[in-house]
Amino acid sequence: MKRIYILTAAAVLLCNCTPKQHRLIAPLPSGIDTENMQDCTVPAVFTSDDFRWDEGKLNMVVYSQDLYDAVEISQMQIGDTLIYESTPVVIESMVEAHGGIDINGGLDEGGCCLAGYEGGTYIARNWDDHATYTEIGPVEVSLAEDFVIIDCGLDPQDPVDTIRTDQKAYLESLENSRRGFFVLNTRVTIENGMLTEINRKWIP
C-alpha cells in the first residue's frame, strides 16, 4: 500500500511539472497564388520604373492584409506567441480596449493592437488605424490594354484623377516622391490574369 501511495504522489508531481503548451497564432493564409494570379485585388508595392512598357508588363511585390481567426483570438492566453507585422511577439498581457484587444500595453507601449473585423476575423492595427501586412512575394503581371490608374491627390480634399490613356506619360510626369506606390495606399486589380486597375488612395 505504501508503494502505491509513493507512485501516485510521483505521478501527481510529474503532471504538475509538465510545461504548459503555448500556441503560435499567425495570420490566416492569404489564398493568393503568385504563380497563377487570376481574379483578385491585392495590396502591392512598385514604382514607375517597374513598368516594362515595351512588353506591357509590371513587376510588383504583392502583400496580404493580416487577418486572424476570431476563434483563435478568443482562446489566446498569456504565454502564447502572436505573429504581428511578420514578427513573433510573446503575449505578456491582454486588455480589452478601444473596441479591440491591446497586447503588451498596446501601440503606446510598443505592443500590438487587434480589432474585430468582418467574416469572423480580427485585424491587426497599427498607427492611424492602418492594417498590417505580410509580404507574399514578387509578381510579374501583364497590363490590360485599357487598364486604368485611379490616383489620389497630395491632400485629402484634392480631386481623384482617373487615367484611361497615356498612363506612361502620366506616371513620368509625377514628382519623384509620387512615383512610388506603397502597400498602405495601393490596390491592384487583376482580372483573367491581366492588370485592369491601379487604385491609389490618400492616407494620413
C-alpha positions as CSV (number, residue, x, y, z in Angstrom):
1,M,0.0,0.0,0.0
2,K,2.8,2.4,0.9
3,R,4.4,1.7,-2.6
4,I,1.1,2.7,-4.3
5,Y,1.0,6.0,-2.4
6,I,4.5,6.7,-3.4
7,L,3.8,6.0,-7.1
8,T,0.7,8.1,-7.0
9,A,2.5,11.0,-5.4
10,A,5.2,10.8,-8.0
11,A,2.7,10.8,-10.9
12,V,1.0,13.9,-9.5
13,L,4.3,15.6,-9.1
14,L,5.2,14.7,-12.7
15,C,1.9,16.1,-14.0
16,N,2.4,19.3,-12.1
17,C,5.9,19.7,-13.6
18,T,4.8,19.2,-17.2
19,P,5.3,22.5,-19.0
20,K,2.2,24.2,-20.4
21,Q,1.9,24.1,-24.2
22,H,1.7,27.6,-25.6
23,R,0.3,28.2,-29.1
24,L,1.5,30.1,-32.1
25,I,-1.2,32.4,-33.6
26,A,-0.4,33.5,-37.1
27,P,-2.4,35.5,-39.8
28,L,-4.8,33.4,-41.9
29,P,-3.4,32.2,-45.2
30,S,-3.9,34.8,-48.0
31,G,-5.1,32.3,-50.6
32,I,-3.1,34.2,-53.2
33,D,-1.1,32.2,-55.6
34,T,1.7,34.3,-57.0
35,E,2.3,31.7,-59.7
36,N,-1.2,32.0,-61.0
37,M,-2.9,35.3,-60.2
38,Q,-6.3,35.4,-62.0
39,D,-9.1,37.4,-60.4
40,C,-8.2,39.3,-57.2
41,T,-7.4,42.7,-55.8
42,V,-4.2,42.9,-53.8
43,P,-2.1,45.4,-51.9
44,A,1.1,46.0,-53.8
45,V,4.4,47.9,-53.9
46,F,6.1,49.2,-57.0
47,T,7.5,52.3,-58.6
48,S,7.0,53.9,-62.0
49,D,10.4,52.3,-63.0
50,D,8.9,48.8,-62.6
51,F,6.8,49.1,-65.7
52,R,8.1,47.5,-68.8
53,W,6.1,49.4,-71.3
54,D,7.5,47.7,-74.4
55,E,6.4,44.3,-73.1
56,G,3.2,45.5,-71.5
57,K,4.2,44.2,-68.0
58,L,4.6,45.4,-64.4
59,N,6.9,43.9,-61.8
60,M,5.4,44.4,-58.3
61,V,5.6,42.9,-54.8
62,V,2.3,41.5,-53.6
63,Y,1.2,41.6,-49.9
64,S,-1.8,40.3,-47.9
65,Q,-3.6,42.1,-45.2
66,D,-3.1,40.4,-41.8
67,L,-6.3,38.8,-40.6
68,Y,-6.7,36.4,-37.6
69,D,-9.3,33.7,-36.9
70,A,-11.7,35.1,-34.3
71,V,-11.9,31.7,-32.5
72,E,-8.1,31.6,-32.1
73,I,-8.0,35.1,-30.8
74,S,-10.8,34.3,-28.3
75,Q,-8.7,31.4,-27.0
76,M,-5.5,33.4,-26.8
77,Q,-3.6,33.2,-23.5
78,I,-0.7,34.7,-21.7
79,G,2.5,33.0,-23.0
80,D,1.2,32.4,-26.5
81,T,3.1,33.8,-29.4
82,L,1.4,36.2,-31.9
83,I,2.9,36.8,-35.3
84,Y,2.4,40.6,-35.7
85,E,3.9,42.5,-38.6
86,S,5.8,39.3,-39.5
87,T,7.5,39.3,-36.1
88,P,6.8,36.8,-33.2
89,V,5.5,38.5,-30.1
90,V,5.2,36.6,-26.8
91,I,2.0,37.7,-25.1
92,E,2.6,39.1,-21.7
93,S,-0.7,41.0,-21.1
94,M,-4.1,41.4,-22.8
95,V,-6.6,44.1,-22.2
96,E,-9.9,44.9,-24.0
97,A,-9.7,48.5,-25.2
98,H,-10.9,50.7,-28.0
99,G,-13.3,48.0,-29.2
100,G,-10.5,45.5,-29.6
101,I,-7.6,44.0,-27.7
102,D,-4.4,45.7,-26.6
103,I,-1.5,43.2,-26.2
104,N,1.6,44.0,-24.1
105,G,0.3,47.6,-23.5
106,G,-0.9,48.3,-27.0
107,L,0.8,50.5,-29.5
108,D,1.5,53.3,-27.0
109,E,3.8,50.9,-25.1
110,G,5.4,49.1,-28.1
111,G,2.8,46.3,-28.1
112,C,0.1,45.2,-30.5
113,C,-3.5,46.0,-31.3
114,L,-6.2,43.7,-32.6
115,A,-9.7,44.8,-33.6
116,G,-12.8,42.9,-34.6
117,Y,-13.3,42.6,-38.3
118,E,-15.7,41.1,-40.8
119,G,-16.3,37.4,-41.5
120,G,-15.3,36.0,-38.1
121,T,-11.9,37.6,-38.1
122,Y,-9.7,40.0,-36.2
123,I,-7.5,42.6,-38.0
124,A,-4.1,43.8,-36.7
125,R,-4.0,47.6,-36.4
126,N,-1.0,50.0,-36.5
127,W,-0.8,53.8,-36.1
128,D,-3.6,55.8,-37.7
129,D,-5.7,52.7,-37.8
130,H,-3.7,51.3,-40.7
131,A,-3.8,47.5,-41.1
132,T,-0.6,45.4,-41.0
133,Y,0.6,43.3,-44.0
134,T,2.7,40.3,-44.8
135,E,4.8,40.1,-48.0
136,I,3.8,37.3,-50.3
137,G,6.3,37.8,-53.0
138,P,7.3,39.4,-56.3
139,V,4.9,39.0,-59.3
140,E,5.1,39.9,-63.0
141,V,1.7,40.7,-64.4
142,S,0.6,41.7,-67.9
143,L,-1.1,45.0,-68.4
144,A,-4.6,45.1,-69.9
145,E,-4.7,47.4,-72.9
146,D,-7.4,49.5,-71.3
147,F,-6.0,49.4,-67.7
148,V,-6.9,52.4,-65.5
149,I,-5.0,54.3,-62.9
150,I,-7.1,55.9,-60.2
151,D,-4.9,58.3,-58.3
152,C,-5.4,60.5,-55.3
153,G,-4.0,64.0,-54.9
154,L,-1.5,65.3,-52.4
155,D,-4.2,66.4,-50.0
156,P,-7.3,64.7,-48.9
157,Q,-9.6,67.3,-50.5
158,D,-7.8,67.1,-53.9
159,P,-9.9,65.5,-56.7
160,V,-9.1,62.0,-57.8
161,D,-7.5,61.6,-61.2
162,T,-8.7,58.7,-63.4
163,I,-6.1,58.0,-66.1
164,R,-7.5,55.9,-69.0
165,T,-5.0,56.8,-71.7
166,D,-1.3,57.7,-71.8
167,Q,-0.6,56.1,-68.4
168,K,3.1,56.0,-69.1
169,A,3.2,59.8,-69.7
170,Y,1.1,60.4,-66.6
171,L,3.5,58.4,-64.4
172,E,6.6,60.1,-65.8
173,S,5.0,63.5,-65.2
174,L,4.8,62.8,-61.4
175,E,7.3,64.2,-59.0
176,N,9.8,61.7,-57.7
177,S,8.1,61.4,-54.4
178,R,4.9,60.4,-56.1
179,R,6.4,57.7,-58.3
180,G,6.4,55.1,-55.6
181,F,3.2,53.1,-54.8
182,F,3.0,51.5,-51.4
183,V,1.2,48.8,-49.6
184,L,-0.8,51.1,-47.3
185,N,-2.4,53.1,-50.1
186,T,-2.3,51.0,-53.3
187,R,-4.6,48.2,-54.5
188,V,-4.1,46.4,-57.8
189,T,-7.0,44.6,-59.5
190,I,-6.3,41.6,-61.7
191,E,-9.0,40.1,-63.9
192,N,-8.4,36.9,-66.0
193,G,-4.7,37.2,-65.3
194,M,-4.4,40.8,-66.5
195,L,-3.9,44.0,-64.6
196,T,-7.0,46.1,-65.1
197,E,-6.8,48.8,-62.4
198,I,-4.3,50.5,-60.1
199,N,-6.0,52.5,-57.3
200,R,-4.0,54.7,-55.0
201,K,-5.9,56.3,-52.1
202,W,-4.9,59.2,-49.9
203,I,-3.9,58.1,-46.4
204,P,-2.7,60.1,-43.4
